[in-house]
Amino acid sequence: GDDRGIGMSERQYEVGNAELEVIKVLWDLGPSTVRDVLNHLHEQGRRVAYTTVLTFLTRLEQKGHVSSDKSNVAYVYRATVSRRSLTRSRLHTLVEDLFDGAPGQLALQLMRTTKFTQTELEELQRLIEQLDTKQQQM
């Protein structure tokens, strides 16, 4: 689609779903070798080859989301982007692409179509009340 009004800053964290799987492993395990990542993915039932994981890590490093320590025989990779910033960026892209940049529409869609736990409902209620208070003070 056309990227109207979307600066590089919002799109900078774009990663494919397979790359995301790899970076999630680095978030979970911390600094890891290709073999560590591969083993973790295999434990999760993901059938991927060593070369595939290496390719994803190399790509993520080129994008600046991962850095590697090449001082040992086996390179050690670590995530340089936080789960929070990547999540925020992915959500921003989703809102732009699906809801024409209106985040409220995404929230409403989720609330209409999702089963929430009691804890999540209480948290949503609290957030809505906070937002409501803020709106009234404006």
URLINRA-V532194 format. One record per residue. N is the residue number from 1. PHI is phi in degrees with one decimal (999 if undefined). PSI is psi in degrees with one decimal (NA if undefined). NEAR is the number of other C-alpha atoms within 12 Angstrom. Layout:
N&PHI&PSI&NEAR  N&PHI&PSI&NEAR
//
This chain:
1&999&177.8&9  2&-83.1&142.6&9  3&-96.2&46.4&14  4&-62.9&130.2&14  5&69.7&8.0&15  6&-105.1&109.3&20  7&-75.4&166.0&15  8&-58.6&-33.2&13  9&-59.2&-38.7&16  10&-75.7&-31.7&23  11&-90.6&-4.1&25  12&-64.3&-25.1&21  13&-92.8&12.3&33  14&-59.0&122.6&28  15&-134.9&148.1&29  16&-71.4&166.0&16  17&-64.3&-36.3&13  18&-69.2&-38.6&22  19&-63.9&-37.7&31  20&-61.4&-41.0&29  21&-56.9&-41.8&27  22&-68.5&-44.4&46  23&-68.0&-31.5&44  24&-61.5&-38.5&33  25&-62.7&-42.8&34  26&-64.4&-36.0&36  27&-64.4&-41.6&25  28&-73.0&-43.4&19  29&-94.5&-21.0&22  30&81.8&-166.2&22  31&-51.6&129.9&26  32&-143.9&153.5&33  33&-84.8&168.6&30  34&-56.2&-42.8&34  35&-61.2&-42.2&26  36&-58.5&-47.8&26  37&-62.9&-45.7&39  38&-57.7&-49.1&31  39&-60.5&-41.9&22  40&-63.1&-43.4&28  41&-64.1&-40.0&29  42&-63.7&-40.1&19  43&-60.7&-31.8&13  44&-85.2&6.2&15  45&81.9&12.1&10  46&-87.8&119.3&19  47&-92.9&92.9&16  48&-125.9&154.1&25  49&-88.9&155.9&17  50&-53.6&-47.0&22  51&-62.6&-33.6&14  52&-65.1&-46.8&22  53&-61.7&-43.3&34  54&-60.1&-43.0&29  55&-59.8&-46.3&19  56&-63.6&-42.9&30  57&-63.7&-40.2&40  58&-63.4&-44.4&26  59&-62.7&-43.9&25  60&-64.0&-34.5&34  61&-68.5&-40.2&26  62&-62.1&-34.5&16  63&-79.7&-9.0&21  64&84.7&14.4&22  65&-91.9&-15.4&32  66&-137.7&145.7&34  67&-124.4&159.3&26  68&-129.6&145.0&27  69&-102.9&112.9&18  70&-100.9&19.6&13  71&-79.0&-20.2&9  72&-101.0&170.7&11  73&-58.5&-50.2&9  74&-92.3&122.0&16  75&-60.2&141.9&21  76&-111.7&123.9&27  77&-104.8&144.5&37  78&-140.9&150.2&33  79&-73.3&134.5&34  80&-107.1&-4.9&26  81&-109.6&139.6&27  82&-83.2&156.3&22  83&-57.2&-40.3&22  84&-63.7&-48.7&14  85&-69.3&-34.8&20  86&-69.1&-40.1&28  87&-61.6&-46.4&21  88&-60.1&-43.2&21  89&-65.6&-44.0&25  90&-63.7&-41.0&25  91&-65.0&-40.9&25  92&-59.2&-45.6&29  93&-62.0&-43.6&32  94&-60.3&-45.7&23  95&-63.1&-43.2&22  96&-61.3&-48.3&26  97&-72.5&-39.2&21  98&-101.2&-28.8&18  99&-123.8&23.2&18  100&48.5&38.3&20  101&79.5&11.3&19  102&-102.5&95.7&18  103&-63.0&-29.4&20  104&-58.4&-35.0&17  105&-65.5&-38.5&17  106&-63.4&-46.2&23  107&-59.7&-46.2&18  108&-63.7&-43.0&14  109&-57.9&-46.1&16  110&-63.7&-41.4&14  111&-67.4&-31.7&17  112&-75.7&-28.6&11  113&-118.1&7.8&10  114&-119.8&142.1&13  115&-90.3&118.9&12  116&-101.6&152.0&15  117&-76.3&165.3&11  118&-59.9&-41.4&10  119&-61.7&-44.1&11  120&-64.5&-39.6&14  121&-62.9&-41.9&15  122&-64.1&-40.9&13  123&-63.8&-43.9&14  124&-60.4&-44.4&19  125&-58.1&-45.6&16  126&-61.5&-45.1&14  127&-62.3&-42.4&14  128&-63.0&-42.5&16  129&-63.5&-41.4&14  130&-62.0&-46.0&14  131&-62.6&-40.9&14  132&-59.9&-45.1&13  133&-61.8&-45.4&12  134&-59.6&-45.0&11  135&-58.5&-43.3&10  136&-67.4&-28.0&9  137&-79.2&-14.2&8  138&-75.1&NA&7
//
